[in-house]
Amino acid sequence: MRRFATVLCLFLACATFAMAATPKKVTVLGVWGGQEAEVFDAICKAFTAKTGIQVDFEATRDLDAVITTRVEAGNPPDVCVLTGPGKMIELANKGKLADLSKVLDMDTFNKNYSQGWKDLGTVNGRLYGIYTKAAVKGLVWYNPKALKAAGLEEPKNGWTWDDMLAASARIKATGKTPWAVGVESGAASGWAGTDWIENIFLRLYGPQKYTDWYDGKVSWTSPEMKKAWEYFGQIVASPDMAFGGKQYINATNFGSAVAPLFADPPQAYFHQQASFIQSFITEQFPSAKPVSDFNFVGFPSIDAKYAKSMEVAADLFVAFKNTPEIKAFMDYVASAEAQAFWAAGTGGLGTNKTVALTFYPDALTKRAASILNDTTIVVFDASDMMKSEMNSAFCAAIVSYINKPSDLDKILADLEKVRIDAYGKK
C-alpha cells in the first residue's frame, strides 16, 4: 500500500482545485468494499480535486436486484459499476443505458483501448461499458524452487497441453502429486472449475465457438463440449494427479487451494488460477517473493492458432445519463491516471494500455499487464456471460463431476436440459 499512497499523494498534489459554489456530483452504485472501496475512494478524491465534482458511492451486496429495482422505478444512479457484461447487455437491450460514444472523448478512448475491450463493451454496435481493474484468467502458478528440486525446468516461455501433462507425469513418477485444486466458494462452489473448462474450450475451438457457447447456441451434450470436460478430467479425474482427491478438491476454498505449493516438502507443484490469486499467496505466505518463490505461465496451448487467446474478468462502468458531470467522470475512470490507482492499490490490471508498468507493485503483475496488452483475442469469463440459471447449474456440475467423473454423460444431459429451458432449443 506504500506505493499506492505515493501515487495518491502525487495525483492530489498535482490536481487543480476548482470547487464550485454549488457542488456538482455524480452518484455511483457498485459492490466494492474493503481495499477496493478504499482505492475507489482515492480515485474519487483525485477526480473531485481536479474537477470540483463530488462522487457519492453506494455499495450493495445484491447489485443485480438493486439496480433492476431502481431502473424499473425510474431512479437509477448516474453510473453503475457492474461485475460482468451480462447485466450491461440486458440494460442496453432495454434502452436504459447511455451510448458512451456520445459521452466519452472517443478520440482519446480509441487510442488507449484495444479493440478487444471495445468489443466487450459494445452491444448492437454501440459502446456502453468501460472496463477497469482486469484480471487475467487461466494462469498456471508454480513454486520455482520446488520445481527445481524436482528436477524440472520452469515453463517460462509457455507450453502446450502435452508439455503440461509430460511435466505432471514426471512429478507423478517420483511418487508426488502434480496439481493443487480447490473449488469451494459457498453458494458459488465450482466456479474455479468452470475456469478450467472455459480456458480449455477457448483453446480447442476459438472465440466464435466460445461466444456461441455462452450465448446458449452450443449443446452441452455435443462431442465438442464432452471433449473439453474430458481434458479437465485429465487433471481432476486422474488418479494421484490432484492433491487430496475429490473430497479435498470440493471442500477446499479456492483462495487457499494454492497452499500445497508452499508446504515443506511441497504437496503439489502446479495451480491454475487468475492473476488475482497473487494477493491470496502473499497474504498466506508473507515472506514469499514474486518470481523467486512463486511464478506463473500462461494456460497451455492446445490448438496453436488460438495460443494467444486470453480469458479475462473485469469490472465495468456504465452510465444511465449524459451530463457534463457524468462525461467528466467517465472520461476520468477510463484514463491511465485513474487506472494507475487500481494498479498500485490492488494489482488490478489496467485496460487502458497506456498505464505505465511502473505503477504495478512487482515484476509478476507487470508481466500479467504486459501479457494482457499483447493479447490478440480477449474473451470474458463464459460462465459470467451465461444466464444466471445456466451459470449456477454449470458451477454445480463441476462439483458433481469432480465427485463422480463416471457420471459425465448424465451431468452434461442435465446441463442441456437447463440450456433448453433457459435459452430455448437452438
N, C-alpha and C positions, 0 to 999 in steps of 0.2 A: 504493500500500500504506500510505501515511501515514494516510489516513482509516480504513483497516481497523485499524491499530494503535491509533488513538484509540478506536475502538469497542470493541476487546478490552479496553483498559485501563479504560474506563468500566464495562463489564459486570463485570469481575473486581473492581474497586474496590467495586462496589455489592453484590456477591454475599455471601451468608451462608455462612460455613464451618461445616459440620455433619458432620465426618468421624466415621464410626462406628469402634468399636474393631476390628471385623472388617469390612474394606471390602467393600461390596457392589459388584457390577459387572454390566455389560451387554456382551455380545460382539456385534460388528458386522462383517459381511463386505461388501466392495464393491470397486470398481475404481480408486478415486481415487489419484492420485499427484501429485507436484509441488505447484503452487499450490493445487489443490483439496484435497489431503491436508492442507496446512498450515492452510487455513481450517477444515476439519472438525476438525482437532486443537484449534484455538482454541475452536470450538463445544463440543467435549467437555470442555475445561478449564473453561469457564464453567459447564457443566452440573454438573461434579463439584464446583466451588466452591459452587454453590447447594444441592446435594443430598447430597454425600458419596459419590455413586455413581460408581465408576470405569467408564471405557469402554475396552474393548480392541478396537482396529480392526485387521482383517486385510485386506490388499489382494491382489487376484489379477488377472492379465490374462485368465484364462479363467473368468469368473464363472459362465457357464451350466453348464459341466462340473463345476466345484467344488461349486456349490450343489446340482446334481442328485445328485451322488455322496453328499454329506453328508446330504441329506434321505432318500435311499434307505437309508443306513446308520443312520438314526435319530439323527444327530448334527448337526442344523442349528445355525447360530448363533442367538442370541436375535433378532437383527434383520439384515436384508439390504437393501442399497441397490442397487436394480435400475435399469438404464438405460432401461427402457421397460416398458409394461404387459403385453407378451406373456407373459413368464415368470410374472408375478403371476397372470394368468388361468389358466395351466396349473397352478400350485401350488394356487390356490384351488379349482379344479375337482377336484383330487385330495384336498381336505380337509386340506391341510398348513399352512394359514395361520390366524392368529388373526383373529377378527372384531373389527375395530378399534372398532366401535360399543360393544363391551364393554371396550375398553382405554382409549380416549380420553375426555377430558372433552368430551362431544358438544355440550353447550350452547355452549361456547366455540368448538369446531370449526365448528359450523353458522353461527355469527355471522361467522366470519373467512374462510370459504371459499365461493366461488361454487358454484352448482350444477354448472357445467361440470367443475370439478376433482373434486367429489364423485362425479359420474357416471363420470369416467375411473378413479377408484379403486374402483369398485363392480363386483362380479361376482355375478350371480344375486341381486341385491337386497341384498347385504351389502358393507360397506366393508372393503377390505383394504389399500389403499395411500394413503400421504400423499405428495403431490408437493412437491418443493422445487427451487430453483435452475433455474427455467424459462428457455427461450429462445423468442422469437417467430420463427417461420419465415416466409419469403416476403417479406421487406423488400427494397425496391429502393434500393440505395445510389448516391449520386452526389457529384460534386465541385461545390459551388455556384459556385465561381469559374470553373471550366471551362464550366459551363452558361451562365453569364452572358456569357462571352467568345464563346460560340457563338450568342448571341442568343436563348437560351431562358430562360423563367422557371422557377423551382423549382416542382415539383409538390407544394407543401407541404400542400394541403388534400385530398389524394387525387386519384386519376384513374381513368379507365376503361381497359380494354384498348385501345380505339380511340384514346384520348388518348396512350397509351404508344406505339402504332405511329406516330401522327402525329408525335410528337417524334422518334422514331427516324428517320422518313423525312426530316425536316428536317435532321438531322445527316448522313444519307447524301447528301443533295443538295449538301452542301458538300464532298463527297469524303472525309468522315471516317467512322469506324466507331462505331456507337452502343453496342455491348454488349461487355463483357468476361465470358467464361465459362471455367471450368476445372472438370473433373470427375475428375481423377486423385486417387486416395486408396488406393493399394496394392491389396490384395485386395478392398477395398470400392469401387473405382473405379466411378463412375457415380451414387453416392448423391446428389451435388449436383444432378444432373439429375432424379432422382426427385422432389426437392422442387418443381421446376417443374411436373411432371405432376400432383402432388398438389394444389398450390395452384390450378392450372387446373381440375382435376376438381371440387374443392370449390366453386369459384365458378361452375361451369357447372351442377352438379346438386345441390348442397346436402349437408348432413351425413348424411342417412339413406342416400342412394346411395353416399356416400363410405364409410360403415361397411360397407355390403353389399359394396363392392369389396374392402376389405382382409380381410373375412371369407370371401372366395372365392366370393361369390354373383353376381359380375358377370363375364361373359365378356370376355376380352381382345380378342376379335375383334368385339365389339359396336360398332355405329356410335358410341355414346357414348364408348367408350374411344378409338377411332380419332380422333375429333374432338379429344380432349384432346391427343393426340400431335401432331396437325397444328397446333394452336395453338402448342405448343412449337417445332415446326418453323419457325414464322414468325420465330423468333429464331436457332436453330442451323442451320437448313437453307436459309435465305435468303441469297443471295449478298451478301457485304460487310456483313452485319448483325452478325456477331460477330468480334472481333479475332483474327487469326491463322488463321482457318479451322479445319477439322475436326482437323487434326493437332495444332495448338496447343491446342485445347479438350481433347482427350483426353489430352494429355501434360502439361498444366498442373495442378499441385496446387490443390485448392480453396482452401487457405489463402493462396496467393499470387496467385490469379486476379483479385483486385481491383486489383492493382498498376497496370495500364494507365490507371486513372483518375487516377493521380498522376504520370504521366510528363509531361515538359515538351518539346514540347507534348503534350496528352493523346492517348493512343492509343485510348481508349474513354471513354464517358460514363455508362453505367449498369451496375450489377452486382447480381444477385439473390442474396441470402444471408441467413442468420438473424442475429439480434441479436448472437450471439457473434462475428461477424466483426469487430466493433469492436476487440477486443483484437488481432487479426491486423493491422489497419490501424495501430494505434498502435505496435505492435512494429516494423513495417516502416518506418513514417514517423513517428518520434518527435516531430517538430515539428508534425505535423498536428493541428489543433484541432477538436474536435466542433462541429458546427453551421456554423462558418465555412469549414472546409476539407473536411469530409465530413458528409453528412446522409443521411436516408432518408425514403422514403414507403412506405406500405403497399402490398402487392401489388394490382395494379389490379382493379377490379370488372369482372365480366363480366355476370352476372345480378344486377340491383340487389337482389333480395331476399336474396342471400347476401353482400352487401357487407361486413357486419360479422362475417364468419367469420374464424377465426384458426387456423392450424395451429401446433402447439407441439411442443416436445421438453422433457423434464424428467426428472430422476432421481426415484425414489420409494422410500420406506421401507416395508417390510413386516415383520411380526413373526410369529414361529413359536410364541410362548407368551404367556401373560398373567400377568405377575408384577408386584408393586408397582414393581420397578426398571424393567421394560420400560414400564409405564404412564407413569412419570415421564419416561423418556427420550423416548417417542413424543409425549407432550404438549409436551415442550420443543422437539423438532425441528419441530413444527407451529406453534410460536409465532412471533410477529413478532420477538421478541428474537433467536432463533436465526437466522431468515432474514435479519435485518439484517447478519449476518456475511457471508452469501453476496453480498448486495447491495454491501457496502463492499469486500469482498475480491476478488470475481471479476466483479462487474457482473451476476451471475445474478439473474433477476427473481423476486421473491417471489410465491409462490402464495397466501400469506396476504395478503389485501387490506388489512390494517392496517399493513403495513410502511411506515414513513414514507419519503416520497420523499427526505428529506434524507440518507438513508444511501446513495443511489446516487451514484456518483462524478462524474457530469456530466449536462448537460441532455439528451443523447440517450438515455442509459439511463433517466433519469427519464421521458422521453416513452414509451419502449418499455414501461415498467412501467405507465404510465397507460393505454396502449392495451390492454394485457393485462387490466387491471382493468375496462375498459369494454366488452370484447368480449362479445357475446351468444352466439356459437356458438364453442365451443372443441373442436377435434379434435386427436388425437395424430397424429404422423407416420405415414402409412399404411404405408410400407414396413417400419417398425419393428414394426407390428402384424401383418404377414403372417407366415406360416410361413417358416422360415429358407430353405428351398429356393426359395420364391417370391420372397423378398427378394433373394437372390443372383441369381436369373435376371432380375429387374427391373433391378437395377443394371447387369448385363452388357448387357442390352438397350439401355440408354441409350447406352452406348459404341458398340454396333453401329449404332444409329440415327444418331448423330452422324457416324459414319464413312461410312454409306451410307443416306441417308434414303429412297431409292427402294425399299429392302427392307422398308419398314414393314409391309406385309401379312404377309410371311414372319416378321418379328420378332414380331408380335402372335400369329400362329398358333403359334409356338414357345412363347410365354408361356402360351398357352391350354393346350397340352399339359402344361406344368408344373402349371398350376392343377388340371387334371383329375386328375393323379397325386397332388397334394398334398392336395386337398380332396374329391375325388370330384366327378363332374358334378352340377351343381345347376341 
